[in-house]
Amino acid sequence: MTTTPSRSTGQSDEEQTQRILTIIGIALAVFLIGLIVVGVLLAVNAETWGPRVEVVRDYLVVLLSLLLVVIGVAMVVMIVQIARLVLLLNSELTPLIESTSETVNAVRGTAVFLSKYLTDPVIKANAWAAGLASVLSDLDSVRRAVTGKNGGRPKQTEDGGKTYGGQQQQ
């Protein structure tokens, strides 16, 4: 027996997602307003805060340079991994494709062999047997027409008449 876990808040996933997005939006708005307030305060007291802002600016430039180096190293690692993946796929897929090609060629050869040595002779034998049966049927019809006998029994036609040796009698 399976039970579905009940939610303690009673809210659906959509409501929770909406709530999280609202909280993130409010946090971003407060952060931007805070930045604007700090910028205005720094602009008003530029003579006293100027040297401190230059130091913070220098630290941020160094931090961004380090981030650029980290991103560059990550890109190099990613390119190397992609190259290794391509080599792995090449070394794994090439034998698989060759094996599949060999299998397809073997199946093609088997189909040609069966067609040539089994299917064609059977079809020819069936055609020959059907022709022989037709010839024998025609010979039997000719024999009956010549002898005028139908095995000693009259043959009923569809309209109720009787035929002897191909001639209709009423």
C-alpha positions as CSV (number, residue, x, y, z in Angstrom):
1,M,0.0,0.0,0.0
2,T,1.5,3.3,-1.0
3,T,0.7,6.6,0.6
4,T,1.4,10.0,-0.6
5,P,3.3,12.3,1.7
6,S,1.1,15.1,3.0
7,R,2.4,18.7,2.9
8,S,2.6,20.4,6.2
9,T,1.9,23.8,4.7
10,G,-0.9,22.6,2.5
11,Q,0.5,24.6,-0.5
12,S,1.0,23.3,-4.0
13,D,4.3,23.3,-5.8
14,E,3.2,26.2,-7.9
15,E,2.4,28.3,-4.9
16,Q,5.7,27.5,-3.3
17,T,7.6,28.4,-6.4
18,Q,5.7,31.6,-6.7
19,R,6.5,32.4,-3.0
20,I,10.2,31.7,-3.5
21,L,10.3,33.9,-6.6
22,T,8.6,36.7,-4.7
23,I,11.2,36.4,-1.9
24,I,14.1,36.5,-4.3
25,G,12.6,39.5,-6.1
26,I,12.1,41.4,-2.8
27,A,15.7,40.5,-1.8
28,L,17.1,41.8,-5.1
29,A,15.1,45.0,-4.8
30,V,16.4,45.6,-1.2
31,F,19.9,45.0,-2.3
32,L,19.7,47.4,-5.2
33,I,18.1,50.1,-3.0
34,G,20.9,49.5,-0.5
35,L,23.5,50.0,-3.3
36,I,21.9,53.2,-4.4
37,V,21.8,54.5,-0.8
38,V,25.5,53.6,-0.3
39,G,26.4,55.3,-3.7
40,V,24.6,58.5,-2.7
41,L,26.3,58.6,0.7
42,L,29.7,58.0,-0.9
43,A,29.0,60.8,-3.4
44,V,28.0,63.2,-0.7
45,N,31.1,62.5,1.4
46,A,33.5,61.9,-1.5
47,E,36.5,63.6,0.2
48,T,36.4,61.3,3.3
49,W,35.3,58.1,1.6
50,G,37.3,58.5,-1.7
51,P,40.5,56.7,-0.5
52,R,38.5,53.9,1.0
53,V,36.5,53.4,-2.2
54,E,39.8,53.3,-4.2
55,V,41.1,50.5,-1.9
56,V,37.8,48.5,-2.3
57,R,38.0,49.1,-6.1
58,D,41.5,47.7,-6.2
59,Y,40.5,44.6,-4.3
60,L,37.6,44.1,-6.6
61,V,39.9,44.4,-9.7
62,V,42.2,41.8,-8.2
63,L,39.2,39.5,-7.4
64,L,37.8,39.9,-10.9
65,S,41.3,39.1,-12.3
66,L,41.4,35.9,-10.2
67,L,37.9,34.9,-11.3
68,L,39.0,35.4,-14.9
69,V,42.0,33.1,-14.4
70,V,39.7,30.5,-12.8
71,I,37.2,30.7,-15.6
72,G,40.1,30.3,-18.2
73,V,41.4,27.2,-16.4
74,A,37.8,25.8,-16.3
75,M,37.5,26.4,-20.0
76,V,40.8,24.6,-20.7
77,V,39.7,21.7,-18.6
78,M,36.3,21.6,-20.3
79,I,38.0,21.6,-23.8
80,V,40.3,18.8,-22.8
81,Q,37.3,16.7,-21.4
82,I,35.4,17.3,-24.6
83,A,38.4,16.2,-26.7
84,R,38.7,13.0,-24.5
85,L,35.0,12.4,-25.0
86,V,35.3,12.7,-28.7
87,L,38.3,10.3,-28.7
88,L,36.4,7.8,-26.5
89,L,33.3,7.9,-28.8
90,N,35.5,7.5,-31.8
91,S,37.4,4.5,-30.4
92,E,34.2,2.9,-29.1
93,L,31.8,3.6,-32.0
94,T,34.1,2.8,-34.9
95,P,34.5,-0.9,-34.0
96,L,30.7,-1.0,-33.3
97,I,29.9,0.5,-36.7
98,E,32.3,-1.9,-38.4
99,S,30.8,-4.9,-36.6
100,T,27.3,-3.8,-37.6
101,S,28.4,-3.4,-41.2
102,E,29.9,-6.9,-41.2
103,T,26.7,-8.3,-39.8
104,V,24.6,-6.5,-42.4
105,N,26.9,-7.9,-45.1
106,A,26.6,-11.4,-43.7
107,V,22.8,-11.1,-43.6
108,R,22.8,-9.8,-47.2
109,G,24.9,-12.7,-48.3
110,T,22.6,-15.2,-46.5
111,A,19.6,-13.7,-48.2
112,V,21.2,-13.9,-51.6
113,F,22.2,-17.5,-51.0
114,L,18.7,-18.5,-49.8
115,S,17.1,-16.7,-52.7
116,K,19.4,-18.4,-55.2
117,Y,19.6,-21.9,-53.9
118,L,16.3,-22.3,-52.0
119,T,13.6,-19.9,-53.0
120,D,14.2,-19.8,-56.7
121,P,14.2,-23.6,-57.1
122,V,11.1,-24.0,-55.0
123,I,9.3,-21.4,-57.1
124,K,10.4,-23.0,-60.3
125,A,9.3,-26.5,-59.0
126,N,5.9,-25.1,-58.0
127,A,5.5,-23.5,-61.4
128,W,6.5,-26.7,-63.1
129,A,4.0,-28.7,-60.9
130,A,1.2,-26.2,-61.6
131,G,1.9,-26.4,-65.4
132,L,2.0,-30.2,-65.2
133,A,-1.3,-30.3,-63.3
134,S,-2.9,-28.0,-65.9
135,V,-1.6,-30.2,-68.8
136,L,-2.9,-33.3,-67.0
137,S,-6.3,-31.6,-66.4
138,D,-6.5,-30.7,-70.1
139,L,-5.6,-34.2,-71.2
140,D,-8.3,-35.6,-68.9
141,S,-10.8,-33.2,-70.5
142,V,-9.7,-34.2,-73.9
143,R,-10.0,-37.9,-73.0
144,R,-13.5,-37.4,-71.7
145,A,-14.5,-35.5,-74.8
146,V,-13.2,-38.2,-77.1
147,T,-14.6,-41.2,-75.2
148,G,-17.8,-39.5,-74.4
149,K,-17.8,-40.8,-70.9
150,N,-17.8,-39.1,-67.6
151,G,-16.8,-42.1,-65.5
152,G,-20.2,-43.6,-66.3
153,R,-22.1,-40.9,-64.4
154,P,-23.8,-37.9,-65.9
155,K,-22.5,-34.5,-64.9
156,Q,-24.9,-32.0,-63.5
157,T,-24.8,-28.5,-64.9
158,E,-25.8,-25.4,-63.1
159,D,-29.1,-25.0,-65.0
160,G,-30.1,-28.6,-64.1
161,G,-29.1,-30.2,-67.4
162,K,-26.8,-33.2,-67.7
163,T,-23.8,-33.4,-69.9
164,Y,-22.1,-36.5,-71.3
165,G,-18.6,-35.9,-72.6
166,G,-19.1,-32.2,-73.0
167,Q,-22.5,-32.3,-74.8
168,Q,-25.4,-31.0,-72.9
169,Q,-28.6,-33.1,-72.7
170,Q,-32.0,-31.9,-71.6
